[in-house]
Amino acid sequence: KKAWEFLRAQIAAGRQAYIVCPRIESEDEQNSRSSAEEVYRKLQKSELASASIGLVHGQMDRDERAQIMNAFHRGTIQVLVSTTVVEVGVDVPNATLMVILQADRFGLSQLHQLRGRVGRGVHRGNCFLFSYTESEDALKRLAVMEQTTDGFEIAEADFQARGPGDIFGTRQHGELPLRVADLRRDAAILQETREVALRLVEKGEFDQPRFAPLKVRVLDRFGQLMDLGQSG
């Protein structure tokens, strides 16, 4: 309730706000409360009904989306309900508030990018994160956003929480099956090793007879996954 009161105060002061939703629409009753289309409909019937409210998401026609974003930039739209299409490339200095619904559905790095859309002008920016989750792990992740605005710290926390993913395959998060190396601890030496390997491939040295045993081992272990990684 206090957050919505703050939102109304910001609009009354001539500022603008984003309300970011994790999805466009949802048939599930609980999740539909935070869908962009449902939030947009509710705001039009709320105490903010007198404000100019816009809706933008990725399934809109490009021209329509651009028209709405331009209206928000000009200030003719005061409250913009959106999905993550506003994550990058949006600069509205008069926007001072962002409300993110079901924030636990986003990665920390994504939340950091979204938060960076406000406070870009002379007025202080505020970002409110809402979540229905009772997961301790999810709440700990969100607490990081309270503790720091440092992008590197947030990226590291996101990395630790989500894992690096499957570099060659299709998994988006999780731990890699490394027997000795640790991607966090050994990041520098792994990066150096990667650069050396790339140079060997670029110079054609990987095809030299002296590297034949290594090439056979690499292709035997990672060949299928490497093909998958290059197919996208």
Backbone bond lengths (Angstrom), bond angles and torsions (degrees), N, CA, C in turn:
res aa  C-N    CA-C-N  psi(-1)  N-CA   C-N-CA  omega(-1)  CA-C   N-CA-C  phi
1 K - - - 1.461 - - 1.522 111.09 -
2 K 1.337 116.75 -43.16 1.462 120.17 -179.97 1.525 111.19 -62.54
3 A 1.333 115.84 -35.79 1.460 119.64 -179.69 1.521 110.97 -64.28
4 W 1.333 116.86 -42.16 1.455 119.83 179.91 1.523 111.18 -70.59
5 E 1.325 117.09 -32.53 1.465 119.99 174.11 1.526 110.03 -64.62
6 F 1.329 115.45 -40.50 1.462 120.09 178.08 1.525 109.90 -64.29
7 L 1.318 116.09 -39.92 1.463 120.37 178.03 1.520 110.69 -60.46
8 R 1.317 116.77 -46.40 1.471 119.89 179.18 1.523 111.23 -61.81
9 A 1.339 116.29 -37.81 1.467 120.29 179.27 1.525 110.87 -65.42
10 Q 1.322 116.59 -39.55 1.463 120.36 178.92 1.527 110.88 -64.29
11 I 1.320 115.91 -42.58 1.463 119.69 179.18 1.527 110.25 -65.31
12 A 1.332 116.63 -40.87 1.464 121.01 178.96 1.519 111.29 -63.07
13 A 1.335 116.25 -29.62 1.466 121.13 179.68 1.526 112.06 -83.59
14 G 1.326 116.34 1.06 1.459 119.80 177.70 1.513 114.46 91.65
15 R 1.324 116.76 9.72 1.468 120.13 179.08 1.533 110.56 -90.16
16 Q 1.324 115.22 177.05 1.463 121.50 179.35 1.525 110.10 -125.94
17 A 1.328 115.42 162.48 1.466 119.36 -175.55 1.524 111.68 -145.08
18 Y 1.330 113.92 151.86 1.465 121.85 171.89 1.527 108.49 -107.10
19 I 1.308 116.43 144.71 1.464 121.75 166.96 1.523 105.93 -124.72
20 V 1.314 116.05 111.52 1.465 121.12 -173.61 1.525 109.99 -101.02
21 C 1.309 115.51 130.40 1.468 122.21 -178.01 1.529 110.14 -116.54
22 P 1.324 117.40 150.66 1.466 120.22 -176.51 1.521 114.43 -77.30
23 R 1.323 117.60 -13.47 1.462 119.77 -177.97 1.531 109.12 -151.79
24 I 1.324 115.49 163.83 1.464 120.23 179.99 1.518 110.65 -77.75
25 E 1.340 115.98 -49.70 1.453 121.11 178.74 1.521 108.69 -150.20
26 S 1.311 117.08 165.27 1.458 120.98 -179.86 1.517 109.69 -154.40
27 E 1.334 115.63 138.96 1.461 120.12 177.15 1.525 110.94 -83.49
28 D 1.329 116.16 -18.97 1.459 120.93 179.00 1.526 109.18 -74.60
29 E 1.315 117.49 129.67 1.471 121.45 -173.50 1.523 112.54 -59.97
30 Q 1.342 117.25 -44.78 1.460 119.93 -177.67 1.521 111.28 -65.91
31 N 1.335 116.78 -45.59 1.455 119.99 -178.35 1.520 112.61 -73.15
32 S 1.330 116.81 -26.16 1.462 119.16 -178.24 1.522 111.79 -64.66
33 R 1.329 117.06 -23.15 1.467 120.04 178.63 1.519 111.57 -60.85
34 S 1.338 115.48 -27.31 1.459 119.74 -177.14 1.521 112.36 -110.19
35 S 1.314 117.84 11.91 1.463 119.55 176.94 1.524 108.91 -77.71
36 A 1.310 116.30 148.15 1.462 120.82 -174.69 1.529 112.05 -59.09
37 E 1.324 116.84 -43.45 1.461 119.32 -177.10 1.527 111.84 -67.69
38 E 1.339 116.59 -38.44 1.467 119.87 179.69 1.528 110.98 -69.20
39 V 1.328 116.84 -42.63 1.469 120.82 178.34 1.527 110.00 -62.02
40 Y 1.319 116.22 -42.04 1.467 121.21 178.54 1.530 110.73 -59.86
41 R 1.337 116.77 -44.97 1.467 120.51 179.81 1.527 111.16 -64.03
42 K 1.326 116.30 -43.02 1.469 119.91 -178.37 1.525 111.79 -65.68
43 L 1.326 116.93 -40.31 1.467 120.15 -179.65 1.522 111.28 -63.28
44 Q 1.320 116.32 -34.26 1.461 119.91 -179.97 1.527 112.28 -68.43
45 K 1.332 116.37 -16.68 1.469 121.16 178.81 1.524 112.05 -109.18
46 S 1.326 116.21 5.25 1.462 120.94 -176.10 1.525 111.06 -97.36
47 E 1.333 115.04 -168.88 1.462 120.33 177.86 1.523 111.69 -68.75
48 L 1.332 116.55 -10.42 1.463 120.81 177.06 1.526 111.79 -91.73
49 A 1.321 116.33 5.94 1.461 120.26 -175.24 1.528 112.47 -57.37
50 S 1.331 116.55 -27.58 1.465 119.73 -179.26 1.524 112.32 -77.03
51 A 1.323 116.33 -14.15 1.464 120.34 178.92 1.524 109.63 -82.54
52 S 1.311 115.50 161.23 1.459 120.66 176.42 1.528 108.15 -86.77
53 I 1.323 116.63 115.10 1.464 121.93 -174.49 1.524 109.76 -115.76
54 G 1.320 116.08 133.28 1.458 121.07 179.11 1.513 111.55 -119.92
55 L 1.315 115.91 161.17 1.465 122.60 178.61 1.519 108.98 -131.14
56 V 1.331 116.14 131.76 1.461 119.64 178.06 1.526 109.31 -142.08
57 H 1.325 115.59 138.69 1.466 120.54 175.93 1.526 109.84 -156.90
58 G 1.300 116.07 171.10 1.454 121.42 -171.41 1.511 116.19 -70.29
59 Q 1.324 119.01 -15.93 1.459 120.72 -179.43 1.525 112.73 -88.38
60 M 1.316 115.74 -1.71 1.459 119.28 177.70 1.524 110.22 -75.50
61 D 1.308 114.89 156.49 1.451 120.42 172.09 1.528 109.04 -60.00
62 R 1.324 116.51 140.88 1.466 120.53 -175.70 1.525 112.35 -56.29
63 D 1.319 117.47 -42.03 1.464 120.47 -178.86 1.529 111.12 -66.26
64 E 1.331 116.14 -40.57 1.466 119.87 178.62 1.523 110.57 -64.72
65 R 1.333 115.05 -41.31 1.462 119.48 179.11 1.528 110.61 -63.27
66 A 1.319 116.80 -42.92 1.465 120.93 179.59 1.524 111.08 -64.37
67 Q 1.319 116.29 -37.77 1.466 120.55 179.48 1.528 110.89 -63.27
68 I 1.324 116.50 -42.76 1.464 120.82 179.65 1.523 110.80 -66.92
69 M 1.331 116.93 -43.45 1.458 120.21 179.76 1.525 111.01 -63.98
70 N 1.313 116.87 -38.23 1.464 120.14 177.66 1.528 110.90 -65.45
71 A 1.325 116.50 -38.48 1.468 120.34 178.27 1.524 110.62 -65.32
72 F 1.322 116.49 -38.59 1.465 119.94 177.46 1.525 109.96 -66.82
73 H 1.314 116.76 -40.31 1.465 120.59 179.51 1.526 110.87 -64.23
74 R 1.325 116.69 -37.53 1.469 120.64 179.39 1.520 111.96 -75.09
75 G 1.332 117.47 -19.14 1.454 120.46 -179.72 1.512 114.28 97.90
76 T 1.325 117.44 0.53 1.463 119.25 179.11 1.529 111.09 -75.83
77 I 1.319 117.50 -20.75 1.464 122.15 169.02 1.518 106.96 -105.78
78 Q 1.328 116.36 125.04 1.469 120.56 -176.32 1.528 113.15 -93.30
79 V 1.318 116.22 -36.56 1.471 121.32 179.83 1.520 108.09 -123.51
80 L 1.317 116.19 123.07 1.460 120.67 -179.03 1.522 109.79 -111.46
81 V 1.327 115.94 114.79 1.464 121.86 173.84 1.520 106.92 -89.08
82 S 1.313 116.40 128.32 1.460 118.35 -173.92 1.520 112.01 -149.70
83 T 1.315 114.20 169.77 1.458 121.27 166.31 1.524 105.62 -97.17
84 T 1.312 117.54 -157.75 1.468 119.62 -176.25 1.527 113.54 -78.73
85 V 1.323 118.65 11.78 1.466 119.98 177.41 1.523 111.40 -63.58
86 V 1.335 117.61 -15.95 1.468 120.67 179.54 1.529 111.62 -92.79
87 E 1.329 116.45 7.02 1.465 119.92 -173.72 1.524 112.94 -61.53
88 V 1.318 117.27 -39.21 1.464 120.60 -178.82 1.527 109.66 -134.61
89 G 1.329 114.89 157.37 1.453 120.83 173.36 1.513 115.67 74.89
90 V 1.319 117.84 14.71 1.471 121.11 179.79 1.525 108.72 -117.18
91 D 1.319 116.53 124.54 1.463 120.93 -178.20 1.526 109.08 -132.58
92 V 1.318 115.69 98.27 1.466 121.94 178.57 1.524 107.22 -123.20
93 P 1.332 118.35 93.92 1.469 121.48 -174.86 1.523 114.60 -57.26
94 N 1.329 117.23 -26.11 1.464 119.99 -177.86 1.528 112.68 -81.69
95 A 1.328 117.88 -7.21 1.469 121.32 178.96 1.528 108.70 -80.99
96 T 1.322 116.27 118.43 1.466 120.52 -174.48 1.524 113.71 -117.76
97 L 1.325 117.28 -3.61 1.464 119.19 -177.61 1.518 110.87 -138.80
98 M 1.323 114.88 135.22 1.459 120.63 171.67 1.520 108.54 -127.69
99 V 1.312 115.87 128.50 1.462 122.72 174.56 1.523 107.00 -110.83
100 I 1.319 117.23 122.16 1.465 121.37 -179.29 1.526 108.45 -112.37
101 L 1.313 116.38 117.02 1.459 121.85 -178.37 1.526 110.92 -89.83
102 Q 1.330 116.49 144.14 1.465 122.85 -176.36 1.531 110.20 48.50
103 A 1.314 114.16 53.53 1.463 120.63 -175.20 1.520 112.95 -60.42
104 D 1.335 117.06 -23.41 1.466 119.55 179.36 1.518 112.08 -67.03
105 R 1.330 118.47 -13.38 1.463 122.04 178.59 1.524 112.13 -79.87
106 F 1.330 117.15 -8.22 1.459 121.25 -177.78 1.526 110.26 -107.05
107 G 1.328 116.50 153.93 1.453 120.81 171.51 1.522 109.49 -75.74
108 L 1.329 116.53 158.26 1.468 119.80 -178.51 1.525 111.73 -63.36
109 S 1.313 116.97 -40.62 1.465 119.49 -179.98 1.524 110.44 -63.04
110 Q 1.315 116.21 -36.57 1.460 120.50 177.92 1.525 110.83 -67.94
111 L 1.319 116.39 -41.72 1.468 119.94 176.49 1.523 110.85 -61.67
112 H 1.317 116.25 -38.93 1.467 120.60 179.34 1.527 110.23 -64.04
113 Q 1.328 116.33 -42.28 1.465 120.16 178.29 1.523 110.64 -63.39
114 L 1.311 115.93 -43.39 1.467 119.63 179.59 1.523 111.10 -63.32
115 R 1.314 116.26 -45.08 1.464 121.02 -179.70 1.524 111.57 -59.00
116 G 1.314 115.72 -29.57 1.458 120.17 -179.91 1.512 114.39 -69.99
117 R 1.342 117.41 -5.44 1.470 120.22 178.53 1.522 112.13 -78.26
118 V 1.338 118.00 -15.09 1.467 119.82 -178.65 1.528 110.39 -113.26
119 G 1.335 114.40 160.01 1.459 119.31 -178.80 1.510 112.80 74.40
120 R 1.319 117.18 27.71 1.465 121.32 -177.57 1.525 112.06 -93.08
121 G 1.331 116.17 -0.66 1.456 120.29 178.82 1.517 110.95 -115.50
122 V 1.318 116.62 -149.55 1.465 120.78 -176.94 1.525 112.32 -81.79
123 H 1.328 117.05 -14.84 1.462 120.55 -177.70 1.527 110.66 -98.62
124 R 1.313 115.04 147.43 1.459 120.83 -178.83 1.533 111.36 -64.61
125 G 1.327 115.54 141.86 1.456 120.47 177.45 1.521 111.63 -99.01
126 N 1.312 116.49 149.12 1.463 122.54 177.00 1.523 109.14 -131.99
127 C 1.328 115.65 143.59 1.456 120.86 178.72 1.524 108.83 -131.98
128 F 1.323 116.44 122.68 1.464 121.89 178.98 1.523 109.57 -107.84
129 L 1.323 116.25 128.35 1.460 121.53 178.32 1.525 109.43 -105.79
130 F 1.319 117.02 126.48 1.463 121.81 176.99 1.521 109.74 -113.30
131 S 1.317 115.76 141.85 1.461 119.87 179.02 1.521 109.97 -151.58
132 Y 1.326 115.63 142.20 1.466 120.98 176.28 1.525 111.39 -98.09
133 T 1.319 116.58 -3.91 1.462 120.00 -173.15 1.529 112.40 -68.55
134 E 1.321 115.01 150.13 1.462 121.35 173.19 1.527 110.25 -111.98
135 S 1.317 115.91 6.47 1.459 120.95 -179.99 1.528 110.57 -70.17
136 E 1.316 116.35 124.61 1.464 120.33 179.64 1.520 110.96 -63.81
137 D 1.325 116.96 -39.21 1.463 120.50 -179.88 1.526 110.74 -62.76
138 A 1.324 116.27 -43.26 1.464 120.03 179.97 1.522 111.15 -65.24
139 L 1.315 116.85 -40.71 1.464 120.58 179.79 1.521 111.44 -67.79
140 K 1.335 116.80 -34.94 1.466 120.18 176.36 1.523 110.39 -65.16
141 R 1.329 115.67 -39.18 1.467 119.33 178.07 1.521 110.14 -62.00
142 L 1.315 116.26 -46.58 1.462 119.79 -178.16 1.521 111.78 -65.78
143 A 1.328 116.64 -29.47 1.468 120.28 179.28 1.523 111.17 -62.72
144 V 1.328 116.88 -27.19 1.467 120.77 178.10 1.524 110.02 -59.79
145 M 1.325 117.07 -36.00 1.455 121.04 -179.36 1.521 111.64 -66.94
146 E 1.311 117.01 -25.75 1.466 121.05 176.32 1.519 111.21 -77.27
147 Q 1.318 115.86 -31.49 1.456 121.24 -170.12 1.524 114.33 -86.01
148 T 1.330 117.56 -23.56 1.459 118.35 -175.79 1.522 111.46 -151.93
149 T 1.328 114.45 153.79 1.463 121.02 171.59 1.523 110.12 -115.36
150 D 1.334 116.14 8.01 1.460 121.90 -179.77 1.527 109.71 -77.49
151 G 1.323 115.79 118.09 1.456 120.39 -177.01 1.512 113.92 -61.09
152 F 1.337 117.34 -34.99 1.460 120.43 -179.45 1.529 110.69 -68.72
153 E 1.317 116.90 -42.28 1.465 120.35 178.30 1.529 110.78 -63.59
154 I 1.314 115.85 -40.27 1.462 120.14 -179.77 1.524 110.77 -67.43
155 A 1.337 116.84 -41.65 1.463 120.26 178.24 1.519 110.98 -62.48
156 E 1.330 116.80 -39.90 1.464 120.71 178.61 1.528 110.60 -64.77
157 A 1.325 116.89 -42.83 1.463 120.42 178.73 1.526 110.78 -64.71
158 D 1.326 116.43 -38.58 1.461 121.24 178.23 1.522 110.04 -64.45
159 F 1.329 115.08 -41.94 1.464 121.65 179.26 1.522 110.57 -61.16
160 Q 1.323 116.10 -44.42 1.458 120.63 -178.65 1.527 111.58 -67.30
161 A 1.329 116.03 -35.99 1.466 119.62 -177.17 1.520 112.37 -76.90
162 R 1.323 116.93 -41.01 1.457 121.09 -173.24 1.517 113.07 -95.74
163 G 1.347 116.33 -22.27 1.453 119.15 -174.88 1.517 109.89 82.98
164 P 1.328 118.56 163.43 1.458 122.62 -175.72 1.511 114.40 -77.80
165 G 1.343 117.83 -13.54 1.453 120.08 -177.50 1.513 111.50 85.75
166 D 1.308 114.44 -178.52 1.458 121.26 178.09 1.520 107.00 -96.91
167 I 1.321 117.61 105.91 1.458 121.78 -172.78 1.521 111.95 -58.40
168 F 1.339 117.17 -40.79 1.450 120.58 -175.52 1.523 113.28 -93.36
169 G 1.293 116.82 -24.68 1.453 120.15 -170.65 1.501 114.32 -102.34
170 T 1.335 115.01 -145.01 1.459 119.75 -170.74 1.510 113.93 -110.36
171 R 1.327 119.16 -8.92 1.457 120.00 -177.82 1.523 110.19 -70.94
172 Q 1.325 115.99 137.66 1.458 120.65 -178.06 1.514 112.61 -89.14
173 H 1.326 118.05 -21.21 1.446 119.34 177.07 1.518 109.00 -155.40
174 G 1.322 115.55 166.26 1.457 120.50 -176.90 1.507 110.27 125.66
175 E 1.301 116.57 171.27 1.448 120.98 -177.15 1.521 111.30 -86.94
176 L 1.326 116.13 143.99 1.456 121.29 175.41 1.524 110.19 -81.92
177 P 1.331 117.77 148.69 1.464 120.86 -178.68 1.524 111.98 -81.40
178 L 1.320 117.74 62.42 1.458 121.69 178.98 1.522 109.61 -92.22
179 R 1.337 116.20 131.24 1.462 119.79 -175.46 1.527 112.54 -79.99
180 V 1.331 116.66 -37.38 1.463 120.49 -174.75 1.525 111.76 -119.68
181 A 1.331 116.40 -49.99 1.464 120.71 -174.43 1.523 111.68 -68.62
182 D 1.310 114.88 151.15 1.457 123.10 174.85 1.523 107.04 -126.36
183 L 1.329 117.64 120.89 1.461 120.51 -173.35 1.518 113.29 -61.78
184 R 1.309 117.26 -29.24 1.463 119.27 178.87 1.524 110.61 -78.02
185 R 1.327 115.79 -49.11 1.465 120.94 -176.23 1.522 111.90 -70.43
186 D 1.321 116.60 -37.78 1.462 120.89 -170.94 1.523 112.72 -108.02
187 A 1.324 117.27 25.63 1.463 120.79 -175.10 1.523 112.60 -56.29
188 A 1.330 117.60 -42.28 1.469 120.90 -176.10 1.524 111.62 -65.01
189 I 1.329 116.91 -48.97 1.463 119.48 -177.36 1.528 111.32 -70.07
190 L 1.327 117.43 -32.23 1.458 120.10 176.80 1.524 110.98 -67.57
191 Q 1.331 116.91 -37.82 1.455 120.53 176.91 1.521 110.58 -65.46
192 E 1.339 116.86 -42.17 1.465 120.76 178.17 1.526 110.59 -62.90
193 T 1.321 116.17 -42.51 1.463 120.77 178.67 1.522 110.99 -62.40
194 R 1.309 116.47 -41.15 1.465 120.97 178.67 1.520 110.99 -60.86
195 E 1.331 116.40 -43.70 1.462 120.33 -179.19 1.522 111.46 -64.61
196 V 1.338 116.51 -39.85 1.467 120.50 177.54 1.523 110.17 -63.36
197 A 1.334 116.55 -44.25 1.462 120.98 -179.76 1.528 111.09 -62.45
198 L 1.330 116.92 -40.87 1.462 120.26 178.81 1.522 111.43 -63.78
199 R 1.329 116.19 -40.19 1.470 119.36 178.81 1.525 110.87 -63.83
200 L 1.328 116.93 -40.32 1.465 120.69 178.65 1.527 110.99 -61.25
201 V 1.317 115.93 -42.42 1.460 119.99 -179.53 1.518 110.95 -69.19
202 E 1.340 116.94 -45.02 1.463 121.45 -177.90 1.524 112.16 -62.56
203 K 1.327 116.82 -35.68 1.470 121.26 -179.02 1.526 112.63 -86.08
204 G 1.312 116.60 -2.71 1.452 119.74 179.73 1.517 114.41 78.53
205 E 1.328 117.04 5.33 1.465 120.03 -177.29 1.522 112.12 -69.68
206 F 1.308 115.96 -21.68 1.467 119.45 -179.56 1.530 111.34 -65.61
207 D 1.368 115.41 -18.57 1.464 120.05 179.71 1.523 112.34 -91.36
208 Q 1.332 117.10 -2.22 1.464 120.51 178.78 1.532 110.16 -70.28
209 P 1.355 116.68 148.59 1.473 121.30 -177.95 1.527 113.36 -53.56
210 R 1.335 117.66 -35.33 1.459 119.43 -175.89 1.530 112.73 -67.03
211 F 1.354 116.13 -20.15 1.463 119.53 178.74 1.529 112.56 -99.74
212 A 1.335 116.58 4.11 1.468 120.51 -176.34 1.532 113.08 -55.50
213 P 1.344 118.74 -47.41 1.475 118.32 179.90 1.533 112.61 -60.57
214 L 1.347 116.17 -39.80 1.463 119.98 179.46 1.523 110.70 -66.42
215 K 1.342 116.01 -41.93 1.461 120.09 -179.56 1.527 110.89 -61.92
216 V 1.325 116.16 -43.71 1.463 120.35 179.03 1.524 110.42 -60.52
217 R 1.334 115.91 -42.69 1.467 120.42 -178.27 1.534 111.04 -65.21
218 V 1.328 115.81 -44.04 1.466 120.36 -178.79 1.526 110.99 -64.20
219 L 1.342 116.09 -47.52 1.460 119.51 -178.56 1.521 111.90 -66.69
220 D 1.321 115.54 -34.58 1.458 119.47 179.02 1.529 111.06 -65.85
221 R 1.329 115.43 -38.73 1.469 119.54 -175.76 1.522 113.27 -86.76
222 F 1.350 116.48 -38.71 1.465 119.34 -171.78 1.527 114.50 -120.31
223 G 1.318 118.20 -0.13 1.458 120.53 -172.61 1.510 114.86 -54.22
224 Q 1.330 117.32 -50.58 1.461 121.03 -178.72 1.524 111.68 -63.92
225 L 1.319 116.01 -40.12 1.466 120.25 -179.81 1.514 111.33 -69.12
226 M 1.333 116.92 -36.87 1.464 120.26 178.98 1.519 110.43 -65.64
227 D 1.333 117.78 -38.36 1.459 120.39 176.47 1.516 110.98 -62.50
228 L 1.348 115.82 -40.40 1.461 120.58 178.55 1.513 110.82 -64.01
229 G 1.322 116.52 -40.61 1.453 120.27 -178.44 1.509 112.54 -66.07
230 Q 1.355 117.57 -26.65 1.454 120.79 -178.01 1.523 112.64 -91.15
231 S 1.333 117.36 -7.99 1.456 120.37 -173.43 1.518 113.81 -80.99
232 G 1.365 117.17 -13.11 1.472 119.27 -176.91 1.483 111.69 -91.69
